């Protein structure tokens, strides 16, 4: 169902999206990378879209994300403290 929705919205295949995240996190070639946009097919660096460089948009996204975390229930820890 999720794949169908993402495909319909032209957002791509979630399996490919997950694959690039795993590669970026585990491939030593990206050990010095601290962020950015990468092509799913070949992991070549991509420029940040213009909208993503707008400081007002960046701040709004930061604040919306922080609000989601403030309002979400805290998970129960299974680790000894």
TACORUR-V633976 format. One line per field, one symbol per residue. ss: DSSP state (h for helix, s for strand, l for the rest). phi: phi as a letter, one per 40 degrees, with the letter a starting at -180 (. if undefined). burial: # if it has 24 or more other C-alpha atoms within 12 Angstrom, else .. A space follows every 50 residues. Layout:
ss->???
phi->???
burial->???
This chain:
ss->lhhhhhhhlllllhhhhhhhhhhhhhlhhhllllllssllllllsslllh hhhlhhhhhhhhhhhhhhhhhllllllllll
phi->.cdccccccfbgcccccccccccccbcdcbdccbihbbcccbfccbccdd dccccccdcccdcccccccccccccccbccc
burial->.......................#.......................... ...............................
